Amino acid sequence: MITGSSEKNLGYLFHHGPSHFGDGSLDVFLREKPTLTHFDPEKVHIIAAAPRGVQSLDIHHPWRLGERFQVCAGHIKISDRVQKRINVFTFGGEVRITAVSDHTLCQFTSPAPFLELTDGSPVTLMLANEVDVLLAQQRARLNPRTASDFDSKLILIDPLLLYLSCLQAFQHKFSRTDCFSDSTCRQFKHDLKLENGRLQRENRWPSSIPSLTELLSTELKPTSKS
């Protein structure tokens, strides 16, 4: 249920987290009647775990198809009644859906950050773009029969481990990249170092991190809890 006077009229809300790149959690409010005073979400599109593989879900109000879903890494797409869209990248996690008479609340949580892409910073956009490139390379390597076949493998990877694997790949890539003429690239490299330091201080950076190729090959099952 929506609580708090500062939240009750919002269409969506990011909650700050410790990451230097993104937010800790995300709430989306789907109302029976739009407020007409801001972005009023009508639908949230995600890829979620299914009994066999994954399923494409369009969450709307009223919602009666389940209260909790495991979310696959990729893009959370939020749209309103006039087809304006908000795009959020997730490394995977969970959504809890609470439906009452006049609204449905979607609460997204994850051990890895949520990246706001529609109104996000250039550095956040750069991180999401780099992850999209990595995932596209892996899709090409594995050559799955359908997109859902790839997502069925991706959803087995722990969100935090996926995030760490991506950061490690970018540290290696950008250690050899000259960013002197690109302020966004320089800031990205700086934030990579800050994020690495934060995760090490929190004992969340293991001594050995598998590459994305290894993660998709071994199909490690989730162990972290959001």
N, C-alpha and C positions, 0 to 999 in steps of 0.2 A: 504494500500500500504506500502511496506517496505521502511522505511526511515532511514537515518543515516548511515554513513560509517562503524560504529562499529557493525551494525546489519545486513547489507545487505548480508553478506556471511555466516550467521549462519543458522544452521538447526532448532534450538529451543533456546529460551532464557527465563530464569526465572528472574523476577523483584523482588527485595528485598522488604520485607514488615516488619511490626513491630513484628511479631510472633517470639518467641524463637525456634520454631519447623520447620517452613517452609517459603515459599515465598509468596509474595503478589499476583502475577499474572504470567501467562505463555503465551508466543507467540510461535507458531509452524509455520514454513514456508514450504509449499509444492510447490516445483518447477517443472516446465515442464521438465527441464533438470538438473540432479544432478551436484553439483559443483565438486564432487570427491575429495574434500579436507577435508571433515569432515563427520559427520553423516548427511545424506540427507534424511529427512523424506519423505515417499511416501504416508502413510496412517495414520490417527488418528482414533482410535476406542473409542467410548463413548456410554453410555446409556443416552438417552435424553427423555424429556417429549414428549408425543404424545397426540393427541386429546382424546384418551382413554388409559390412563396408560402411558407406556413407549415404546420406540423403540430403537433398536440397530442401530447405525450409523457408517459407515466407511467413513470418510471424506477424499477426495482425490482431486487432481487437474486434470481438471477444475471442479469447484463445482457450481451447479446450482439449488440446492434443498432447499435453504433458507439461510437467513443471520444471524439469531439469534436462539439459542436453549437453553433451560434450561437443565443443566447437572445434572444427578443423582449422589449422593455420591457413590464412588467406585473408580475404576482404569481407568485412561486415558492411553491407550496403543498406543505408537507411534512406527511405524515400517518403515524400509527402504527397498530398492529394493533387498537386500541380506538377509532380515529377521532378521537383528539386531533390537533389541527393547529397547525402553526407557519406563519405567513404572513410573507413577505419581499417587499418591492418592489424591483425592479431597473429601471434605465434601459436595460438591454440589456447584452450581453457574451457570454461563452463559458462552456460547462461542459465539463470534461474528465472522462471516466468511466473508472475503473480497476476492473476486476472480477477478483477472485481467488477461491480456493475457498470462503472463509467470509464474505466481505463484498464490497460494491461501494462505492467511494469516488467521490463527486461533488464536483469542485472548481470552484466558480464564481468567475470573475474578470471585472473590468470596469474601464475608465478612470473610471467614475462610481461613487458609493457604493451599497452595499446598505443598505436601510432595514429594520431589524427592527421588525415591527409588533405581534407578539404580546406581547412584553415590552419594547417600545421606549419611549422617553421621549415625553412629550406633544408636544414640538417635532418629533420624528421623525415621529410620527403625523400631525401637522398638515401637514408637507411632503408626505407620501404622499397625504393626502386632497386637498390642493390640486392635485397632479399628476393624480390620478384625475378631478377636476373638469375640468381642462384637456382631458384625453383624451376625456372624455364629451362635451364641447362640440364637439370636432373630429369625433367620430363622428356627432353630430347634424348638423353642417354638411355633412359629406361624404355622409351617408346611404348607407352601403355596403349591398350586398345581403346580406352575411353578416358576422359578426364576424371571420372569417378574412380577408376582403377588406381590412378596416381594418388588421389586424395585418400583412398582407403589405406594406402601405405603411409602417407604423411600423418594421418590422424593417430597412428600408433606411437609416434615420437612424442616424448615428454616436451611440453612447451618451453620449459626453462632450458633443457638440453638443446633444443632446436635453436633457441636464441643464442646460447653460448657458442654453439657450433658456427653460427653465422658471424658473430662478432670475431671469433678466432680467424675465420676466413678473410674477413675484411682487414684485420690487423696485418695479416700476411700480405694481402694485396696492396694496401695503401702504404706499407712500409717501403715499397718500391715505387711509389707514385709521387711525382713532383707536383705540389699544390701551391707553389708560390704565387701564381697569378689567379688563383681561385679561392676566394674567401670562404665560400661554403665548404669546399673540400678541406681547407685548413681547419675550420671549426669542427668538421666531421672527424678528422684525425685526432684533434684535441679531445673531443668528447669520447672517442673510443678509448683513449687512455684513462680518462676519468671514470668511465663505466667499468673498465677492467679493474681499476683500483677499488672502486666501491664493492664490486662482487668479491674480490679477494678479501677485503676487510670483513665482509659478511660471511666468509667461508662458503661461498656459493660458486667459486671458480675451481673446479677439480684439477688435479695435476695432469690428467689426460682427458681431452675432449675429442670425441669422434668427429670426423668430417661428415658433411651431409651425405656424401656417397656411402659412407659406412653406416650411418643411421638408417638410410633407406634400404640398405642391403641386409642389415641384421634385424630390422623391424622391431626395435626396442619398444616395449610397452610402457605406458606412463607410470611413473612412480611418485612424482611430486603432487601435492595436494594444494589447490588454490584456496 
